């Protein structure tokens, strides 16, 4: 017999903004807790909350992360030395990469996940610790995404930049926006306290680049040194009233109570691989999956994802 607060597959798919088959993929991968009532799959609120929290935690602090978003065989600790046979490691924090990893496993590729931000992801690719980096780093000088950072952080390394999605970045504010926060300039107000992302996160780089354009110093912004590791964590802080504003992506705002979203910047979210690896079976499989109708159908109905150019090589360095 179902408990009064039991959640169905459809309920959880709506909460996480994924398809029903995406939820079944997470179940198969061991990525989300569930229980059965007869032959029916059911979830508790705690199962969903635990998955969301684990999905946003960073690999650089595994001792704080508890159980990873998938089981231990699907998670890679970047503090450890990489060994032959460690698998195909994909960096990034977006749910789309979790689903990609699972699809690759179904195609026989031992795909692992490392939950770290854009800057550290590219550095890890440079040092050979990962197979694929993800990035959403805005460069104000050329109003460009990712390519300037790939050139700077992987000097002398020929890379291919593959688009995954376009997302909307903006501001998390309290429901109803009681402090009328609208622009980057508002961060300098005396009555505004922010909560920040960790150094190297794409959302923090977007903030810092805009502060630079406005000639605003971080030392003058209340809460700038208060950091957290995920979009969900900073949005939740705003929802609880611990901060007035944070920077993050639109999709997460739908998952948090008492939060509104102010859109400011359409960003390009890319994967970065070494060009010499483009013809390897693992990367070839990844690109084939990204370009497949079956994979793309997982995200067509999800708010917050524009997959117009998914799988397209948008730049080479």
C-alpha positions as CSV (number, residue, x, y, z in Angstrom):
1,X,0.0,0.0,0.0
2,X,1.3,3.5,-0.9
3,X,2.2,5.9,1.9
4,X,0.4,9.3,1.6
5,X,3.5,11.1,0.6
6,X,4.9,8.5,-1.8
7,X,6.2,9.9,-5.1
8,X,5.7,8.1,-8.5
9,X,8.2,8.0,-11.3
10,X,6.2,10.7,-13.0
11,X,6.4,12.9,-9.9
12,X,10.1,12.6,-9.7
13,X,10.6,13.2,-13.4
14,X,8.7,16.4,-13.1
15,X,10.7,17.5,-10.0
16,X,14.0,16.9,-11.7
17,X,12.9,18.1,-15.1
18,X,13.9,14.8,-16.9
19,X,11.9,12.2,-18.8
20,X,10.5,9.0,-17.2
21,X,13.2,7.0,-19.0
22,X,15.8,9.4,-17.5
23,X,14.5,8.4,-14.0
24,X,14.7,4.7,-14.9
25,X,18.2,5.3,-16.1
26,X,19.1,6.8,-12.7
27,X,17.5,3.9,-10.9
28,X,19.4,1.4,-13.0
29,X,22.7,3.3,-12.3
30,X,22.0,3.3,-8.6
31,X,21.8,7.1,-8.6
32,X,18.6,7.6,-6.7
33,X,17.0,5.7,-3.8
34,X,13.6,4.1,-4.2
35,X,11.3,1.4,-2.8
36,X,8.7,-0.9,-4.3
37,X,5.0,-1.3,-3.5
38,X,4.3,-4.6,-5.2
39,X,5.7,-4.0,-8.7
40,X,5.4,-0.3,-8.5
41,X,8.4,2.0,-8.0
42,X,8.0,4.7,-5.4
43,X,10.2,7.4,-3.9
44,X,10.2,9.5,-0.7
45,X,10.9,13.2,-0.5
46,X,14.2,12.3,1.2
47,X,15.2,10.1,-1.8
48,X,14.8,13.1,-4.2
49,X,16.4,15.6,-1.8
50,X,19.4,13.3,-1.3
51,X,19.9,12.9,-5.0
52,X,19.7,16.7,-5.7
53,X,22.2,17.4,-2.9
54,X,24.6,14.7,-3.9
55,X,24.5,15.7,-7.6
56,X,25.9,19.2,-6.8
57,X,28.8,18.2,-4.5
58,X,32.4,18.7,-5.6
59,X,34.8,15.8,-6.2
60,X,37.6,18.0,-4.7
61,X,36.1,17.5,-1.2
62,X,35.0,13.8,-1.2
63,X,35.3,13.6,2.6
64,X,32.3,16.0,2.8
65,X,30.3,14.6,0.0
66,X,29.0,11.5,1.6
67,X,27.7,9.0,-0.9
68,X,28.3,10.1,-4.4
69,X,25.6,10.8,-6.9
70,X,26.0,7.4,-8.4
71,X,27.6,4.4,-6.6
72,X,31.3,4.3,-5.8
73,X,32.1,2.6,-9.1
74,X,30.7,5.5,-11.0
75,X,32.6,8.3,-9.2
76,X,36.2,9.4,-9.5
77,X,38.2,11.1,-6.8
78,X,40.5,13.7,-8.4
79,X,42.7,13.7,-5.4
80,X,43.8,10.1,-6.2
81,X,46.3,9.2,-8.8
82,X,44.7,8.2,-12.1
83,X,45.6,4.6,-13.2
84,X,45.2,2.7,-16.3
85,X,41.7,1.2,-16.3
86,X,40.2,4.0,-14.2
87,X,37.7,4.5,-16.9
88,X,36.4,7.4,-19.0
89,X,36.1,10.4,-16.6
90,X,33.6,13.2,-17.4
91,X,33.9,16.4,-15.4
92,X,30.9,18.7,-14.6
93,X,27.9,19.2,-12.4
94,X,24.9,19.2,-14.7
95,X,22.4,16.4,-14.7
96,X,22.8,16.1,-18.5
97,X,26.2,14.6,-17.9
98,X,24.9,12.1,-15.4
99,X,22.5,10.8,-18.1
100,X,25.3,10.9,-20.7
101,X,27.5,8.8,-18.4
102,X,24.7,6.2,-18.0
103,X,24.1,6.1,-21.8
104,X,27.8,5.5,-22.3
105,X,27.8,2.6,-19.9
106,X,24.9,1.1,-21.8
107,X,27.2,1.3,-24.8
108,X,30.0,-0.5,-23.0
109,X,32.1,2.5,-22.0
110,X,33.1,2.6,-18.3
111,X,32.1,6.3,-17.8
112,X,32.8,7.9,-14.4
113,X,31.8,11.3,-13.1
114,X,33.8,13.9,-11.3
115,X,31.7,16.8,-9.9
116,X,33.8,19.9,-10.1
117,X,33.5,23.4,-11.6
118,X,34.6,24.6,-15.0
119,X,38.1,26.0,-14.1
120,X,39.2,23.0,-12.2
121,X,37.7,20.8,-14.9
122,X,39.9,22.3,-17.6
123,X,43.0,22.1,-15.3
124,X,42.3,18.5,-14.6
125,X,42.1,17.8,-18.4
126,X,45.5,19.6,-18.8
127,X,47.1,17.3,-16.2
128,X,45.6,14.2,-17.7
129,X,43.4,13.4,-14.7
130,X,40.1,13.3,-16.7
131,X,39.0,12.4,-20.2
132,X,36.4,15.2,-20.8
133,X,36.1,18.6,-19.2
134,X,33.0,20.7,-19.1
135,X,32.9,24.5,-19.1
136,X,30.7,27.6,-19.1
137,X,33.3,30.3,-18.6
138,X,32.5,33.8,-20.0
139,X,35.2,36.0,-21.3
140,X,34.1,39.7,-21.2
141,X,36.9,40.9,-23.5
142,X,35.5,39.1,-26.6
143,X,32.0,38.2,-25.2
144,X,32.9,34.6,-25.8
145,X,32.4,31.4,-23.9
146,X,35.1,28.8,-23.0
147,X,37.5,29.1,-25.9
148,X,39.8,31.8,-24.4
149,X,40.0,29.7,-21.2
150,X,40.8,26.5,-23.0
151,X,43.7,28.3,-24.7
152,X,44.9,29.8,-21.5
153,X,44.5,26.7,-19.2
154,X,45.6,24.1,-21.8
155,X,48.6,25.8,-23.4
156,X,50.0,23.9,-26.4
157,X,47.2,21.3,-26.2
158,X,45.0,21.0,-29.3
159,X,41.4,20.6,-28.1
160,X,38.0,20.3,-29.6
161,X,35.1,22.2,-28.0
162,X,31.8,20.3,-28.2
163,X,28.5,22.0,-27.4
164,X,26.1,20.3,-25.0
165,X,23.5,23.0,-24.3
166,X,22.7,26.6,-24.0
167,X,21.4,27.7,-20.6
168,X,20.2,30.9,-19.0
169,X,22.3,32.3,-16.2
170,X,21.0,35.0,-13.8
171,X,20.2,35.9,-10.3
172,X,18.4,33.9,-7.5
173,X,16.4,36.3,-5.4
174,X,13.7,35.8,-2.7
175,X,10.1,35.1,-3.9
176,X,8.6,38.4,-5.1
177,X,12.0,40.0,-5.2
178,X,11.4,42.2,-2.1
179,X,14.7,44.1,-2.5
180,X,14.1,44.8,-6.2
181,X,17.4,43.3,-7.4
182,X,17.7,43.5,-11.1
183,X,21.3,44.0,-12.3
184,X,24.9,43.3,-11.5
185,X,25.2,46.8,-10.1
186,X,22.8,45.9,-7.3
187,X,25.6,43.7,-5.7
188,X,27.2,46.9,-4.5
189,X,24.2,48.0,-2.5
190,X,24.7,48.3,1.3
191,X,21.4,46.5,1.9
192,X,22.3,43.4,-0.2
193,X,24.1,40.3,1.0
194,X,25.1,37.7,-1.5
195,X,26.3,34.1,-1.3
196,X,29.0,33.1,-3.8
197,X,30.1,30.0,-5.8
198,X,33.5,28.5,-5.3
199,X,36.5,29.9,-7.2
200,X,36.6,28.6,-10.8
201,X,32.9,27.9,-11.0
202,X,31.3,29.3,-14.2
203,X,28.7,31.3,-12.3
204,X,31.4,33.0,-10.2
205,X,33.5,33.9,-13.3
206,X,30.4,35.4,-14.8
207,X,29.9,37.5,-11.7
208,X,33.6,38.5,-11.5
209,X,33.8,39.5,-15.2
210,X,30.7,41.8,-14.8
211,X,32.1,43.3,-11.6
212,X,35.3,44.1,-13.4
213,X,33.3,45.8,-16.2
214,X,31.5,47.9,-13.6
215,X,34.8,48.7,-11.8
216,X,33.4,47.2,-8.6
217,X,35.8,45.6,-6.1
218,X,34.8,42.3,-4.5
219,X,36.0,43.5,-1.1
220,X,33.1,46.0,-1.1
221,X,30.4,43.4,-1.7
222,X,28.7,41.9,1.4
223,X,28.9,38.1,1.4
224,X,31.3,37.8,-1.5
225,X,33.7,35.5,0.5
226,X,30.8,33.2,1.6
227,X,31.1,30.3,-0.8
228,X,29.1,27.1,-1.6
229,X,29.7,24.3,-4.1
230,X,26.6,24.1,-6.3
231,X,23.7,26.0,-7.9
232,X,21.3,24.2,-5.7
233,X,23.2,25.2,-2.5
234,X,23.3,28.9,-3.2
235,X,19.7,29.0,-4.4
236,X,18.6,27.2,-1.2
237,X,20.5,29.8,0.8
238,X,18.5,32.5,-0.8
239,X,15.3,30.6,-0.3
240,X,16.0,30.3,3.4
241,X,16.8,34.0,3.7
242,X,20.5,33.4,4.5
243,X,21.4,35.7,1.5
244,X,19.6,38.1,-0.7
245,X,21.1,37.1,-4.0
246,X,23.2,34.5,-5.8
247,X,24.2,33.7,-9.3
248,X,23.1,30.5,-11.0
249,X,21.2,28.8,-13.8
250,X,17.5,29.0,-14.3
251,X,16.6,25.3,-14.1
252,X,17.7,25.1,-10.5
253,X,15.4,27.9,-9.4
254,X,12.4,25.7,-10.3
255,X,13.6,23.1,-7.7
256,X,13.8,25.5,-4.7
257,X,11.0,27.0,-2.7
258,X,10.7,30.7,-2.1
259,X,13.1,31.7,-5.0
260,X,12.6,33.7,-8.1
261,X,15.0,34.0,-11.1
262,X,16.2,37.1,-12.9
263,X,17.6,36.1,-16.3
264,X,20.7,38.0,-17.3
265,X,23.0,35.9,-19.7
266,X,22.5,33.1,-22.2
267,X,25.5,30.9,-21.7
268,X,27.1,28.1,-23.8
269,X,27.8,24.9,-21.9
270,X,30.5,22.8,-23.7
271,X,32.5,19.7,-23.3
272,X,36.3,19.9,-24.1
273,X,38.4,16.9,-25.3
274,X,41.9,16.6,-26.6
275,X,41.8,16.5,-30.4
276,X,44.1,13.4,-30.5
277,X,41.3,11.5,-28.7
278,X,38.5,12.4,-31.1
279,X,38.9,9.1,-32.9
280,X,39.1,6.9,-29.8
281,X,36.2,4.5,-29.3
282,X,35.2,6.3,-26.0
283,X,35.0,9.8,-27.5
284,X,33.5,8.5,-30.7
285,X,30.8,6.8,-28.6
286,X,30.2,9.9,-26.6
287,X,29.7,12.1,-29.7
288,X,27.4,9.5,-31.3
289,X,25.2,9.5,-28.2
290,X,25.1,13.3,-28.0
291,X,24.0,13.4,-31.6
292,X,21.4,10.6,-31.3
293,X,17.7,11.2,-31.4
294,X,17.2,8.9,-28.4
295,X,19.5,10.9,-26.1
296,X,18.2,14.3,-27.3
297,X,14.6,13.2,-26.7
298,X,15.6,12.9,-23.0
299,X,15.9,16.7,-22.8
300,X,13.5,18.2,-25.4
301,X,10.8,18.4,-22.8
302,X,13.0,19.7,-20.0
303,X,12.8,23.4,-19.2
304,X,16.1,25.3,-19.2
305,X,18.0,23.3,-21.9
306,X,18.5,24.5,-25.5
307,X,20.1,21.6,-27.3
308,X,20.1,23.2,-30.8
309,X,23.9,22.5,-31.2
310,X,24.3,19.5,-29.0
311,X,27.2,17.3,-30.3
312,X,28.5,20.0,-32.6
313,X,32.2,20.9,-32.5
314,X,31.9,24.7,-32.1
315,X,35.6,25.5,-31.8
316,X,39.1,23.9,-32.0
317,X,42.3,25.2,-30.5
